[in-house]
């Protein structure tokens, strides 16, 4: 009797399909990381390595925006949840972190992963499972080139930052001998190559170039080389301690060129840890560092809110994390209640994000444009604080 019933049901369904009539209603296929009540966002940060100061702040910024969204009811009834992994700024650990988030935790999207080499290592793991690499905290060109439907980037590249800004800096400072010290990895090479391209527009070459391995702490030999070459402007392909170490060693030896870094060196940790010798450092940037005594009332209010929650001052990396989740929220809201990778991509490819309280320039995305904005501006450490000193420079 049971067999006859099963056969009858199968025949009925087949008849319905052949006649064009609807059969049994099919529920939409489940989407990884998306349930009726929750959207799981993954992130990989350096929480224990040389960039832990960046990674912890970026994660906190994400959590602040997630709390705000959830307090307002979430996105189409779904609350946001963050799953964060620590890679210690080690690309090998990035792969393991990505495998855990993608295959075990089953995240919907990877957001704000920090580091160039780290993203390069993790992206293949994500792409195999159709997981978007969303607004990574690195300005490398590989974050949107070559084109891949699962890549979205937000920052003007290190290459373009240097290519566009260095010639203007050289002219302003009447520099004759331009040198560079850079980290010997994907990040440092991007800064180096961008600066090299900028020099070519002035028919110039580096008077001296020197590099260091990731994790280095002694820069005496590199500084000695640049001093011997009488460099008057030094391009820094450095991040936190390498920036501080290079400048401190230079000041100690009476070597005082113009120091010019990328957005990777734009952090309050430079002047907080390096002290007075860091005054004068220039860096490219977009979002403004949120000081608690900032003149802008909205920015000051935000900074105070952040400190109240985490009991520490925010940094520009807190802003990056916050802004990344804000853009995600806008796109997920636009994607509608039936959130999927495909509906999210469709929404992102029509997004226009207006300037915000942090000074970020307008950003936009299309089906063929996966870099939100290529604009950059300059800031300088003056009396122990970063001061914005230029408007955005268009390529």
N, C-alpha and C positions, 0 to 999 in steps of 0.2 A: 504493500500500500504506500509505504514511504517512497519507494523508487518511482512509482507511478506519479506521485505528487510532484517530485523533483523534475521528472521529465515534462510534465504538464506545464510547470512554471517556466522551464527553459524554452519550451515551444511557444508559450505565450509571449515571452520576452522577444524571441526571434521574430515572431509575427509582427510585433509592434515596431521593431527596428526596420523590417522590410517594408512596412506600410508607411513609414515616416512618422508614426505616432510616438510620443514620448514614452520611454520605458520607465523603469524605476528611477527616481530622482537621484543624481549622483552628487555627493558632497564634493566641494573643491578639494584638490589634493593638499595635504598639509604642507606648510611652509616651515622650513627649519628656522628655529628661533622665534617663531610667531605663534602664540596661542590665543585663545579668546580673551585672555586677561593680561598678557605680557608680551613685550618685545625685548629680546636679549641682545644687547650690544656688547661686542668684545673689544678689548684694547690690549695692546702690549706696550708696556712702559719699562724704562730703566728705573727700578725702585731700589737697587742695591749697588749699582756700578758707578762709573764716573759721571753719568748724567742723572743720577738719582734726584738731584735738586730740581731738574726739569720734569722728570717723570712723575714725581709725587704731586707737583703743582698741577700738571696737566690732568692727572686723574681727579684731583680735587675740583678743578674747574668743571670737568664733566659731571661729577656728582652734584655740584651745585645746580647746574641747569637741569639735570634729571629730576632732582627734588622739586624744582619749580614746576616742571611739566607735570609731574605726578600729583602735586598739590592742586593743580588746575584740572585734574581728571584724566590726565594721560592723553593718548592719541587715539581717537575713535574708541574710547573705552579701555584701551590697553595701557598699562603702566610700563615705564621703561625700567630696565634692570641692567647694571653694568657688571660684566665679568672681566676682571683685570688680571693679567699675568706679567710676571717680572722676567725680563731677559738679560738683565745686568749689562745691557748694551753689547751683547755678544751675539753675532748673527747665527751661530750654531744653536744657541738657546732660543733664538727667535723662531727657528723652525719647530722646535719642540713645543714652544708656547702656542704657536699657530695650530699645530696638530691637536693639542689638547682643546683649544677653544673651538676649533672647527668640527672635530670628529667626536669629542666627548661631551663638551658643554653644548655643542650645536648652536652656535651663535647665528644670528641673522645677518650681521654685518660686522666688519672689522673697522673700527674708527680710531683715528688719531694715533696710530702706531708711530713711535718715535724712532728716528734714525734712518739714514739712507741705506747702508749695507744691510741693516736689520729688515727693512721692508723688502729689499731685493731678495733676501733669503726666504721670507715668509710668503710672499705673494703666490708662488706656484702652488703651495699647499691650499691656499684659499681658492684660487681660480679653478682648481680641480673639482671643488665642490660648489662652484658658482657663488662664492662669497665676495662681495664688493670690498675693495680696499678704499676706504672712505676718508678723504682729507688727512693723509698721514702728516705727522709733524716733521717734515723735512722738505727742503726746497729743491730737491734733485729733479732733473728733467725726466728721469725714468718713472716718476710718479704719475706721469700722464703720457709719456712717449716710450715706445711706440704705442699707438692707439690700442686700447683694449676696452671693451664695453664695461668692465668691472673696475676701471680706474677713475678716480676723481681726486683732484689736487686743488689746493687753495692758495699756495704761496708763490710769489714771483721767484723764479729759480735762482739758486746761487750763481749760476752761470750768467743770467741776465742782470742780476743785482750788480755784479762786478763789471760786466761788459758795458752797462749803461752809466753807472755811477763813477767808476774809476777815472775815465777821461775828464769828467767835470772836476773831480777832486784834484787831479794833476794840474789842470789849468788854474784852479783857484789857489793852489799852494805853490805854483811855479816849480813843481818837482822836476828834477833832472835825472835822478837815479832812483828808479822804482825797483823794489825787491819784494820777495815773498817768502814766508814760512808757512808750510801747510801740512796737515795731517795726511799721511800716506795711505789714503783709502778713498772710497767712492765720494765721500763728502769733500775731503780736502782737494781732490782732483777737480771737482766741479768748480770750486772757488778759483783754483789755479787757472783752469782753462778759460773761465769767464774773464778773469783779469788779463790773461794773455790776449784774448780777443779784443778787449778794450784798448790795450796798448797798441795793437796793430792799427787801430783807427787813427792813432797819432804817429804812426811809423816809429814806434818805440819797442824795445825789448826789455826784459828784466835784466837789471845790472847784476843781480845775484838771486839765486833761488835755492832754498834748502827745505828739507822735510823732516818729519819725525814719525815714529810708529805710534799707533793708537795706544794710549796708556802711559806715554813718556812723561817724566817729571823733571828732567834736567835739560835745559835749553841753552846752556852756556856755549857749546860749540857752535850752534846755529846763530846765536846772537853775535858771537865773535866774527863769524863769516860776513854777516851783514854790516857790522861796524867797519870791518876792514875794507869793504866795498864802498864805504861812505854813502850808504843809502839814505835818502831824505824822505822817502815814503815807503812804508812796509805794508803789504797786503797780508792780512792774517786769515789763513785757512784753518782757524782754531776755534775751540768751543769755550769751555770754562777755565779749567786750571791751566790749559796751554796758553790761553790769552793772558791770564794773570802772570804765569811763569815767564813768558817771553818779555812782557812789558817790564816786570819787576827786575829781571836780569839786565835788561837794557838800561833802565834808570840807574841801577847800581854801577854800571860801567860807563856812565856819562854819555850813553848813546840815546839820543832823543829825536828820532824821526817822527813824522806823522804816522800814526798807527790807524789802519783802516780795515775793519772786519765786516763780515757778512751778518745776516740776521741771526746766525747761530751764536754770535757773541753778544747779541742784544739781550742782556739779562741783568737784573739787579745784583746777581751774585758776583759779577765782575767788580763792581765798586764796593760791595759789602765785604767781600773776602780780600780784595786787593788793596783797598784803601786809597789814600791820596795819590799814589803813583799812577792810578788808572785814569785820573783826570786828563781830558784831551782826546781820549779814544773816540774814534768815529765808527759808526756801524750803520748798515742798511737795516730798514725795518718797515713794518706796516702798522700793526696794532700797537697802541701806546702802552707803556708800562703804567699800571694803575697804582700810583702812590696814594696813600691815605689822605694826604693833604693836597691832593690835586684840586686845581681851581674849578674844574668842571663838576658841577653838583651831581649829575647822574653818575659819573665815573667814581666820584668820591663815595656816593651812596652804595654803589656796587662793591667797592673795595671794603667798605665797613661791613657790609652784609657777609662777604667772604670771610673776613677776619672773625666775625662773631661765630660763624659755623665751624671754622677749622682752627681757631686760636693762633693764627699766623697771618702775616701780611701776604696778599696775593702777588703774583708776578705776571709777566707777559705770557708765561706758559700756562698759567691759570686761565688767562684770557683765551689762549688757543683752545684749551680743552672745552671751555664754556661755549665758545663760538662754534666749534665743531658739532657739539650736540644741538645747538640752536639751529644750525643749517639742516641737520638730520631731521629735527622735529618739523621744520617747515616742509621738507620734501615728503616725509612720511604722512603728514597731515594731508598734503596735496594728493598723495597716492590713493587715498580713500580707505574705506574699511577693509577691503580685500587686499591687504598688503602682501606683496611678493617681491622678489628681486626684480622681476620684469616691470611691475607697476611702479616700483621705486625709481628705477632707471628712467622710465617714461616721465615721471614727475621731475626728476633732477634735470633732465634734458630740456626743460622749459623754465628753469629757475632763474630768477633775478633777485639778488639779495642786496638791499640798500645799504649805504654807509651806516655805521653803528656808533655807539657811544665811545668805543675804543679807538675810533679813527680809521677803522678798516675801510678801504675803498670799496665801491660798488663791485659786486661779483656777479657773473652770469655763466650759465652752462648751456650747451646744446648737444645734439647727437654727435657732433664732430669736435666740439670744444670742451675739453675736460680740465682746463686750468681756469679757475674762477677769475683771477685777476693777475696781470703781469706787471702791476704798478709797484713801485718801491719809493721810499723816501729816506732821509738821513736823520740820524740823531747823534748827539755827542754827550759824553759824560762831563758835566760842568759842576764843580763843587759837590761831587759825590752823588749826583743824580743825572739820569738821562734827560736831555732836553731835545725836543724835536726842533730841527734847524732848517728843514726844507719841506716844500710841498712835494706831492707825488711827481715823479719823473716818468714820462711816457717813453716807451721804447722808440 
